[in-house]
Amino acid sequence: MVSLQRFVMTGLVFALGSTASPASADGTFLAQTMSDGELASQRGGFTLNNLEISIGLEQVVSVNGETLAVNRLTIPNLNQMVSGQAVPHQMETVLSIINSGQNERALVSAAADGGRWMTLIQNDLNGTVIQNARQLNIELNNLGAGYRIPDNLRDPILQFLGR
């Protein structure tokens, strides 16, 4: 029974295959090819013309819930053209060193060579909770007129336009 079904299916495949027209690379599309300008207007994404992209990386070090160090790296405008040089950036370190007598702990945070920062925490307490959190902040300015509308008006206007 199974071999009979295979035989019938094989026969159908060959019969249908012989009646089908051969495939061609050209295809049978009726639409005209689009020019480069038309393609550019139809593509997704965005251009970087006058778009300000600001990026910041922040590292916060806390010991037992108390913030001891904040390191920030800020690149104010990633789209800014700089002729063959590094993008201007700013590094900032905020420290709070605590020496509490018998249970001393020390924190050292400084910029290392190559524009990197290094944070070293030394303590002599068991059961101390040391947290190291990193946060990436990305801000896009000049994105569109819809984002310059005040917050209390933005949602009703966008809902109205979406109808």
C-alpha positions in Angstrom: 0.0 0.0 0.0 2.8 2.4 0.9 4.7 1.6 -2.3 1.6 2.2 -4.3 1.2 5.7 -2.7 4.9 6.5 -3.4 4.4 5.4 -7.0 1.3 7.6 -7.5 3.0 10.6 -5.8 6.1 10.2 -7.9 4.0 10.0 -11.1 2.1 13.2 -10.1 5.4 15.0 -9.4 6.8 14.1 -12.8 3.5 14.9 -14.5 3.2 18.3 -12.9 6.9 19.0 -13.4 6.7 18.4 -17.1 3.8 20.8 -17.6 5.4 23.6 -15.7 7.2 26.3 -17.6 11.0 26.5 -17.1 12.2 29.1 -14.7 14.2 32.0 -16.0 16.5 34.4 -14.3 14.8 37.4 -15.9 11.3 36.7 -14.5 8.1 38.1 -15.8 7.7 41.3 -13.8 5.7 44.0 -15.4 7.1 46.8 -13.3 9.8 49.1 -14.6 13.1 49.2 -12.7 13.4 52.2 -10.4 16.0 54.9 -10.7 18.6 55.5 -7.9 16.7 58.5 -6.7 13.4 56.6 -6.5 15.2 53.8 -4.6 16.8 56.2 -2.2 13.4 57.8 -1.4 11.8 54.3 -0.7 14.5 52.9 1.5 14.1 52.7 5.3 16.4 54.2 7.9 17.6 57.7 8.2 20.3 60.0 7.1 22.7 61.7 9.5 22.3 65.2 8.1 22.1 67.6 11.0 21.2 64.8 13.4 22.9 65.1 16.8 23.7 61.8 18.5 25.1 62.1 22.0 26.4 59.0 23.8 27.4 58.7 27.4 28.7 55.8 29.5 28.3 55.9 33.2 29.8 53.6 35.8 28.6 53.8 39.4 30.3 51.9 42.2 28.5 51.4 45.5 29.5 49.7 48.7 26.7 48.6 51.0 24.3 50.9 49.1 26.4 54.0 49.4 27.7 55.5 46.1 31.4 55.9 46.3 32.4 56.6 42.7 30.8 57.8 39.5 32.8 57.7 36.2 31.3 59.3 33.2 32.4 59.3 29.5 30.4 61.7 27.4 30.6 62.1 23.6 28.5 65.2 22.9 27.8 64.9 19.2 28.8 61.6 17.4 27.8 63.0 14.0 30.3 65.9 14.3 32.9 65.7 11.5 36.4 65.8 12.7 39.1 65.7 10.1 41.0 62.5 10.9 41.0 63.0 14.6 39.2 61.4 17.5 35.7 62.5 18.3 35.8 65.1 21.1 34.8 63.5 24.4 34.9 64.3 28.1 35.8 62.0 31.0 34.7 62.8 34.6 35.3 61.0 37.9 33.5 61.8 41.1 35.0 60.1 44.2 34.0 59.7 47.8 36.7 58.0 49.9 35.7 56.6 53.2 38.1 55.7 56.0 36.1 54.6 59.0 38.8 53.7 61.6 39.0 50.0 62.3 37.0 48.8 59.3 38.8 50.8 56.6 38.0 50.6 53.0 39.7 52.6 50.3 38.5 53.4 46.8 40.7 54.6 44.0 39.3 55.6 40.6 41.4 57.3 38.0 41.9 57.5 34.3 44.3 54.9 33.0 46.5 55.1 30.0 44.8 55.0 26.6 41.8 57.1 27.8 40.3 54.3 29.9 39.3 54.4 33.5 40.1 52.0 36.3 38.3 51.6 39.6 39.9 49.7 42.5 38.0 49.0 45.7 39.9 47.6 48.7 38.1 46.6 51.8 38.7 44.3 54.8 35.0 43.5 55.6 33.4 40.2 55.0 29.8 40.3 53.9 30.2 43.7 52.1 28.0 44.2 49.1 30.0 45.8 46.3 27.9 46.9 43.3 29.3 48.0 39.9 26.6 49.3 37.5 27.1 50.6 34.0 24.6 52.6 32.1 24.6 53.6 28.4 22.8 56.9 27.6 21.9 57.7 24.0 20.2 61.0 23.1 19.0 61.9 19.7 18.3 65.7 19.1 16.8 67.2 16.0 14.9 64.0 15.3 11.6 65.5 14.2 9.0 68.2 14.8 6.7 65.7 16.5 9.1 65.4 19.4 9.3 69.1 20.0 5.6 69.2 21.0 5.1 69.6 24.8 4.5 66.3 26.6 1.0 67.1 27.6 0.0 67.8 24.0 2.0 65.1 22.2 -0.1 62.0 22.9 -3.5 63.6 21.9 -2.1 65.0 18.7 -0.4 61.8 17.7 -3.6 59.8 18.5 -5.6 62.2 16.4 -3.1 61.9 13.5 -3.1 58.1 13.7 -6.9 57.9 13.0 
